[in-house]
């Protein structure tokens, strides 16, 4: 009886336990799919696939159906037979923007599960834009990110700022700092970051003077990166996304990932495009009749008589000696030329299950839009290799890019002022083809009359660059879920710069000498980052942990040689050929170390948690101040996965609430500032070389910190055809690292220290993506992003008693404008007038003094009030149309702030708009009377006028940034040549700009600069 009972017990236990089924879940390319839910239909039994796509589940005794489902796959139901114990299931992946891979700090994620604020720009988003600088493709595409070109010349730099200005500028009269994000290319910090690489001035880098209004102009290091080599660009904004980079991420992070090879047959790709660029709308300048009328009237107003005597203070050869019938539009003459642009890219990629590769090469050339054989050229190559063992435990990845470039233009910034030339200025060349320096006895020496404008053709500027970026990653997975890896990266950027002014480019009247500047520099960043990552699933809980370290070394060195006194212009390119030489060199080294970690939790695909930590060490601080701690926490809730939400809002396909808080920072104050340093001078005393102090000793300053807070709501409707993300952020930067001004009696102009000022940036961001129509032949999708930012100085202890009392005001933006209040032209005197703070009208208001603003008032700020972009994509069969528009609401400096640096009535030509001037008593005019002298009432009022609110106005714009039409030829047409794809496209950039800006361009706001050109491009893309 006992034996019978025992047998029944065994049988019942077996019946209760039932049959187990093991299996593998893969996609159509046989790649395993992790995190798929496997459930027994009609029961509460379920499990999940592991990282290798494997699963095991108890299905009971009777035949059952298994249901496979997941956020990234289409649901599938499979019937099991009685004897089935192993299965292989193939699932189709969902094409959903929420499940696209996003590159994040030290890993990848998806928009669905990511807790950070990250925007991804994919290669297909800009493949027909045909630009040479990858920063150009970011304009208007990313919430919180303001990207502005400094010039329309090839190779020109871009300013980049993410979520506002964090740093105060304590050096009055200097260029305000531009807080750039951290740029990382394939895991390696870019050696130069976004700093201009030129050391000498040129037409592209005219300097910080008020005349050009282009303080940040220069040559961009990112011009060395080929946009066609880029697979994606990720912009990381909030604490959860950036805190793992610690002190380097206070201003955000931009990750650039290059293209890699894929498993499959070998593919050869070829693309080429060519186009032209032309100058867009510009303000009309006076013709000869109008110009001479202005000049004669100015002399009359001043009570002076023009003279043809060079020794006279009223010498006016343009009125008395130049050809009054000659009329030249010098703006068209100098900037009316078409710029030509050509780009060619070649690529070879492929591989098997173990090894994949991609090799590419490129060539680019763009010419300038002014006379002369000037161009920007570059050639480069890229190599990417991935290899893994058969068991996929050991892998090796290598990525490397090399680009060589040469930019040659003019070393004369005054080239940009060619539009100022008198319209009756004589022909610049003589009968023998040489530049003329004398016309009818008039010396064209640049003193009273402008120097020969074509001299710039002889004043050469050249910049050669070599950029290398590479990274190797070794990875070992000893057990499932554990990944031990280490990366070894290098970024090196070298420049070779030349600027020359031969004797033939200068008037012989002053017995000039030939002179040249030679310079070269090297920026090197070496980085090693070992890491251990472990991921595991415990039932419905998916956990990931990362622990790593960073060792980084940056070395920057440069030297310059100034050479002069060349006996012949033929020798000017040689340092040895100059009898007089002065040399200088610089070297700096920066060491950085860190440990970092991250923990991520995902419970039932609904409840998310993330925490980051980093401890940084920097060589830029003194003993006891070298280490700082940074970190973040984030949490999220996918409420669309709750049953009560699904039932209540059936149109809601995705819903996520997320929030994060954390601390990042900055050590961006330069190297060795905590030490007392000296440097040699060019000057000698008693035959000995002199030395001068560089900086004041202070070893007490330490890390600046930025505290970031963000809350966001992400929604998807109608099967994710409509996706909406809204976010509110607040960043507060304190313990500012500043160069604090010192009295000159100390022997130093400033000292580096921490300042307890707090700057806040907050704002709202929104992204809307809509698939408006999707039929078999026609589709229409649209995306829109909007940012409404606010910047303000939250606190500044001791501000009222400091030397910065008239630079900043607590509660207002760092870019606040304190200006004189313009009150119009006095009808009686014809002079500009201004309102004093007591309401009275005067032509001589009082400037700020002794910490008081006096007659200056707060006139607003130059921060954008809002900005964004909108993309519409239409496709009909093989035809595709993309329309991208960028918009910005802002105020900016208009043309008056530049042209009034020249006195209307002087020898410079002026816009036609200035003809609306005062001429006689009682006139109501827009502009004051003309004058030829600076000490007249009009001349004195002009100096006040350029600091008034009249030189600032609405600089808002909507720009048709890109209009692209492309067509894929039918595959049947390509079989004869063995091609898989042939795409023909044409693109127009900067085609239309809608603005009320008073000037040539609301983006650059430089009346004497070259704005972004309108370009028209035709291109081909082929795949074999």
Buried (B, 14 or more C-beta within 10 A) or exposed (E): EEEEEEEEEEEEEEEEEBBEBEBBBBBEEEEBBBBBBBBBBEEEBBBBBBBBBBBEBBBBEEEBEBBBBBBBBEEBEBEBEEEBEEBEBBBEBBEBBBBBEBBBBBBEBBBBBBBBBBBBBEBEBBBBBBBBBBBBBBBBBBBBBBBBBBBBBBBBBBBBBBBBBBBBBBBEEEEBBBBBBBBBBBBBBBBBBBEBBBBBBBBBBBBBEBBBBBBBBBBBBBBBBBBBBBBBBBBBBBBBBBBBBBBBBBBBBBBBBBBBBBBEEEBBBBBBBBBBBBBBEBBEBBBBEBBBBBBBBBBBBBEBEBBBEBEEEBBBBBBEBBEEEEBBBBBEBBBBBBBBBBBBBBBBBBBEEEBBBBBBBBBBBBBBBBBBEBBBBBBBBBBBBBBBEEEEBBBBBBBBBBBBBBBBBBBBBBBBBBBBBBBBBBEBEEEEEEBBBBBEEBBBBBEBBBBBBBBBBBBBBBBBBBBBBBBBBBBEBEEEBEBBBBBBBBBBBBBBBBBBBBBBBBBEEEEBBBBBBBBBBBBBBBBEBBBBBBBBBEEBEBBBBBBBBBBBBBBBBBBBBBBBEBEEBEBBBEEEBBEEEEEBEEEEEBBBBBBBBBBBBBBEBBBBBBBBBBBBBBBBBBEEBBBBBBBBBBBBBBBBBEEEBBEEBEEBBBBBBBBBBBBBBBBBBEBBBBEBEEEEEEEEEEEEEEEEEEBBBBBEBBBBBBBBBBBBBBBBBEEBBBBBBBBBBBBBBBBBBBBBBBEEEEEBEBBBBBBEBBBBBBBBBBBBBBBEEEEEEEBBBBBBBBBBBBBBBEBBEEBEEBBBBBBBBBEBBBBBBBBBBBBBBBBEBBBBBBBBBEEEEBBEBBBBEEEEBBBBBEBBBBBBBBBBBBBBBBBEEEEBBBBBBBBBBBBBBBBBBBBBBBBBBBBBBBBEBBBEBBEEEEBEBEBBBBBBBEEBBBBBBBEBBBBBBBBBBBBBBBBBBBBBBBEBBEEEEBEEEEBBBBBBBBBBBBBBBEBEBBBBBBBBBBBBBBBBBBBBBBBEBBBB
